[in-house]
């Protein structure tokens, strides 16, 4: 983050008076989950110091989920062509493995936890009425034994055990219907910042709701983004989707910062679900991307020896959080060469929709809040197969040797 989260509190135990406090960042990636612990230092060279970093590689450290590259590519007869997902319990297990890798003496001094996650991925928590006298029993309040992690989560806790992720391309027809429903691709981009894309969450929610066959809220307690799910995991109660990651769903009105009624009505017509049902499972409100949303729940404090004063910041999308740290002005751009390739920069409202170009995406700048001078918008271009192409060329011309690949790329005569 380019600045400390709003609302961060510095009170702490008396015996910690002389201690330096640390900050933990989590990244829920496609192939692995990563953690970095930093301390804020006064230095001309760097505003912070990295104290610890580690990762959990899904395929090798959680092999029982049978992923390849962290994902499941479904090719069976009962699956839709292009369906790609990741097991939610794999993410949960990886998180707790990752936390255990951080030395205890460092964990005790962490005072704020924030994170990023691969964009667009969605988590569908199953509604549970079995043990509650007053309607649905929230995921974080269900008493049970066994399962994964501090909350003892099981596949039955989720309406879908696997999260549709950004690599999914199974909703082409739904995307066309969403665009037609709001008046065309250009109109959808004006509302949500993007034309309809298969990996974006709105079309995935429609696909899920069409399969439910009954009232959405009777089957699903909450629909989260992967980012908001893990903010909820740390706090132990549901946290709202943040503005920035929410703007990558084809669902948020990027001008009003509320769920678009026009898009919700279109989704309602495509699924025979109510607008109110969608609002209930999504949560009507959203939250700033740099807000403090609560403190780490007692259960996690006890298991991992976090301080009872350790706070949790909103989790957001990976590209957005990268921009928050790296972009200093409208004159800067960032290039990210991960599993996908992206390029992004800040843009002001006057520059939006200056042409009929429908390429790229407009997201909410994660550093933006109503009282700030930060630019409200972030422009991003994404090529989701970028890493695959790079891997292919490395394999074809360098036998998979990345050192040789780097030397060739860096040569003036490749």
ZAMARGU-4260 file (C-alpha; in steps of 0.2 Angstrom, whole numbers, plus 5000, padded with zeros to 4 digits):
<rodrens>
0) 5000/5000/5000 | 5006/5017/4996 | 5000/5024/5013 | 4995/5016/5029 | 4977/5010/5029
5) 4965/5022/5036 | 4960/5020/5054 | 4975/5010/5059 | 4977/5010/5078 | 4994/5009/5087
10) 4988/5005/5105 | 4996/4989/5112 | 5001/4979/5127 | 5012/4988/5140 | 5025/4975/5139
15) 5026/4979/5120 | 5030/4997/5123 | 5048/4996/5116 | 5045/4984/5103 | 5044/4988/5084
20) 5028/4982/5076 | 5027/4973/5059 | 5014/4971/5045 | 5009/4955/5036 | 5004/4955/5018
25) 4996/4939/5010 | 4995/4936/4991 | 4983/4922/4986 | 4990/4918/4969 | 4985/4906/4955
30) 5000/4894/4958 | 5005/4898/4975 | 5001/4908/4991 | 5014/4921/4997 | 5018/4930/5013
35) 5029/4945/5017 | 5032/4953/5034 | 5038/4971/5034 | 5044/4984/5047 | 5042/5002/5044
40) 5059/5010/5045 | 5066/5028/5043 | 5078/5027/5029 | 5082/5037/5013 | 5085/5021/5004
45) 5068/5012/5008 | 5053/5016/5018 | 5052/4998/5024 | 5062/4982/5027 | 5057/4965/5023
50) 5059/4954/5038 | 5052/4937/5032 | 5045/4930/5016 | 5039/4913/5011 | 5026/4904/5000
55) 5016/4888/4999 | 5016/4880/4982 | 4999/4872/4979 | 5003/4857/4968 | 5018/4851/4979
60) 5013/4856/4996 | 4994/4852/4995 | 4995/4838/4982 | 4979/4829/4988 | 4969/4842/4979
65) 4976/4836/4962 | 4978/4853/4955 | 4990/4857/4940 | 4997/4874/4941 | 4985/4877/4956
70) 4970/4874/4945 | 4958/4861/4940 | 4953/4861/4921 | 4937/4852/4919 | 4935/4842/4903
75) 4922/4829/4908 | 4906/4827/4899 | 4896/4835/4914 | 4907/4850/4914 | 4906/4866/4903
80) 4919/4868/4890 | 4932/4880/4897 | 4928/4878/4915 | 4943/4881/4926 | 4943/4882/4945
85) 4953/4880/4961 | 4947/4871/4977 | 4943/4883/4991 | 4949/4871/5005 | 4966/4871/4996
90) 4967/4890/4998 | 4962/4888/5016 | 4975/4875/5020 | 4988/4884/5011 | 4985/4900/5021
95) 4987/4891/5038 | 5002/4882/5032 | 5009/4899/5026 | 5006/4907/5043 | 5014/4892/5052
100) 5030/4896/5042 | 5032/4913/5049 | 5042/4912/5065 | 5032/4914/5081 | 5043/4929/5087
105) 5038/4938/5072 | 5019/4933/5072 | 5018/4940/5090 | 5023/4958/5084 | 5012/4959/5068
110) 5000/4973/5071 | 4991/4973/5054 | 4987/4960/5041 | 4982/4964/5023 | 4981/4955/5007
115) 4978/4953/4989 | 4970/4939/4978 | 4969/4934/4960 | 4955/4944/4953 | 4937/4939/4948
120) 4937/4922/4958 | 4922/4919/4968 | 4917/4909/4983 | 4899/4902/4986 | 4896/4899/5005
125) 4881/4886/5007 | 4867/4891/5018 | 4865/4881/5033 | 4849/4880/5043 | 4853/4864/5053
130) 4858/4870/5069 | 4850/4887/5070 | 4834/4892/5078 | 4834/4910/5070 | 4836/4906/5052
135) 4853/4903/5043 | 4868/4899/5054 | 4883/4910/5048 | 4899/4900/5042 | 4909/4908/5056
140) 4897/4902/5069 | 4895/4884/5065 | 4901/4872/5078 | 4909/4857/5071 | 4924/4846/5072
145) 4936/4840/5059 | 4938/4850/5043 | 4951/4861/5037 | 4959/4876/5047 | 4954/4885/5062
150) 4936/4886/5056 | 4935/4867/5053 | 4928/4870/5035 | 4922/4856/5025 | 4916/4854/5007
155) 4898/4854/5013 | 4900/4872/5019 | 4901/4878/5001 | 4888/4878/4988 | 4902/4875/4976
160) 4918/4866/4983 | 4928/4874/4969 | 4930/4893/4965 | 4928/4898/4947 | 4944/4908/4944
165) 4950/4921/4931 | 4956/4907/4919 | 4938/4901/4916 | 4931/4904/4899 | 4914/4894/4900
170) 4902/4908/4901 | 4903/4916/4883 | 4884/4915/4880 | 4880/4923/4897 | 4892/4937/4893
175) 4883/4941/4877 | 4866/4941/4886 | 4873/4952/4900 | 4879/4965/4886 | 4862/4964/4877
180) 4852/4966/4893 | 4860/4983/4897 | 4860/4990/4880 | 4876/4983/4872 | 4894/4981/4876
185) 4898/5000/4876 | 4884/5003/4889 | 4891/4989/4900 | 4908/4996/4899 | 4901/5014/4904
190) 4893/5006/4919 | 4905/4994/4925 | 4922/4999/4917 | 4923/4983/4906 | 4914/4974/4892
195) 4908/4957/4898 | 4921/4944/4900 | 4920/4926/4904 | 4932/4927/4919 | 4922/4941/4927
200) 4912/4937/4942 | 4894/4943/4936 | 4893/4929/4922 | 4900/4916/4934 | 4886/4921/4947
205) 4873/4920/4933 | 4879/4902/4928 | 4878/4897/4947 | 4861/4904/4949 | 4854/4896/4934
210) 4860/4879/4941 | 4852/4882/4958 | 4834/4880/4953 | 4827/4888/4968 | 4829/4904/4978
215) 4847/4909/4978 | 4847/4914/4996 | 4840/4897/5001 | 4855/4889/4993 | 4869/4901/4996
220) 4873/4911/5012 | 4885/4923/5004 | 4895/4926/4988 | 4912/4932/4991 | 4927/4937/4980
225) 4942/4927/4985 | 4949/4943/4992 | 4934/4947/5003 | 4933/4929/5009 | 4950/4929/5017
230) 4947/4946/5025 | 4932/4937/5032 | 4942/4922/5037 | 4954/4933/5048 | 4940/4943/5056
235) 4928/4929/5059 | 4913/4937/5051 | 4908/4942/5033 | 4917/4957/5026 | 4911/4967/5012
240) 4918/4966/4994 | 4930/4981/4992 | 4928/4995/4979 | 4943/4990/4969 | 4941/4971/4967
245) 4922/4974/4966 | 4925/4984/4950 | 4932/4968/4942 | 4915/4959/4942 | 4905/4967/4928
250) 4893/4972/4942 | 4899/4987/4951 | 4893/5005/4945 | 4910/5013/4945 | 4903/5030/4946
255) 4891/5028/4961 | 4901/5014/4969 | 4886/5003/4971 | 4879/4987/4963 | 4872/4992/4946
260) 4853/4990/4947 | 4853/4988/4928 | 4865/4974/4928 | 4856/4966/4943 | 4839/4967/4934
265) 4847/4958/4919 | 4855/4945/4930 | 4837/4943/4937 | 4829/4940/4920 | 4843/4927/4915
270) 4841/4917/4931 | 4823/4919/4937 | 4831/4925/4954 | 4826/4942/4962 | 4836/4957/4962
275) 4834/4957/4981 | 4841/4940/4982 | 4857/4945/4973 | 4859/4960/4984 | 4857/4949/5000
280) 4870/4936/4995 | 4882/4949/4989 | 4879/4962/5003 | 4872/4978/4998 | 4887/4989/5004
285) 4905/4989/4998 | 4920/4995/5008 | 4935/5006/5003 | 4950/4995/4998 | 4962/5003/5011
290) 4950/5002/5026 | 4953/4993/5043 | 4939/4981/5044 | 4942/4973/5061 | 4954/4963/5072
295) 4960/4946/5070 | 4948/4934/5078 | 4952/4926/5095 | 4953/4909/5087 | 4967/4914/5075
300) 4976/4924/5089 | 4976/4908/5100 | 4982/4896/5086 | 4995/4907/5078 | 4999/4918/5093
305) 4994/4935/5085 | 4992/4950/5096 | 4974/4953/5101 | 4977/4971/5094 | 4982/4964/5077
310) 4970/4973/5064 | 4964/4967/5047 | 4964/4978/5032 | 4953/4976/5017 | 4960/4963/5005
315) 4959/4968/4987 | 4964/4962/4969 | 4982/4958/4965 | 4984/4970/4951 | 4976/4984/4960
320) 4986/4982/4976 | 5002/4982/4965 | 4996/4998/4958 | 4993/5006/4975 | 5011/5003/4980
325) 5020/5006/4963 | 5010/5020/4954 | 5015/5038/4960 | 5007/5049/4947 | 4997/5048/4931
330) 5014/5048/4922 | 5018/5030/4929 | 5014/5014/4921 | 5016/4996/4928 | 5020/4980/4919
335) 5016/4964/4927 | 5023/4947/4920 | 5014/4934/4930 | 5003/4920/4925 | 4994/4933/4915
340) 5002/4949/4908 | 4995/4966/4913 | 4999/4984/4910 | 4991/4997/4921 | 4991/5016/4926
345) 4980/5029/4934 | 4968/5039/4925 | 4956/5053/4929 | 4937/5054/4926 | 4939/5066/4912
350) 4949/5054/4902 | 4936/5040/4903 | 4928/5034/4887 | 4936/5047/4877 | 4935/5035/4862
355) 4924/5020/4857 | 4938/5008/4861 | 4931/4994/4871 | 4948/4986/4875 | 4955/4985/4893
360) 4947/4989/4909 | 4943/5003/4921 | 4944/4998/4940 | 4943/5009/4955 | 4960/5014/4962
365) 4963/5005/4978 | 4971/5021/4986 | 4955/5031/4982 | 4943/5036/4996 | 4930/5050/4996
370) 4941/5062/5006 | 4957/5059/4996 | 4965/5068/4982 | 4970/5051/4974 | 4964/5048/4956
375) 4948/5037/4957 | 4952/5026/4942 | 4965/5013/4936 | 4966/5008/4918 | 4972/4990/4915
380) 4975/4979/4899 | 4977/4960/4902 | 4983/4946/4892 | 4978/4931/4902 | 4988/4918/4892
385) 5004/4929/4893 | 5013/4917/4905 | 5009/4902/4895 | 5017/4909/4879 | 5033/4914/4889
390) 5033/4896/4896 | 5031/4889/4878 | 5045/4899/4871 | 5057/4894/4885 | 5053/4876/4883
395) 5055/4877/4864 | 5071/4887/4863 | 5079/4884/4880 | 5074/4867/4885 | 5065/4875/4900
400) 5081/4884/4906 | 5076/4901/4912 | 5093/4907/4915 | 5097/4904/4896 | 5080/4912/4892
405) 5084/4928/4901 | 5101/4929/4893 | 5094/4927/4876 | 5080/4940/4880 | 5093/4952/4886
410) 5105/4950/4871 | 5105/4964/4858 | 5105/4950/4845 | 5092/4936/4851
</rodrens>
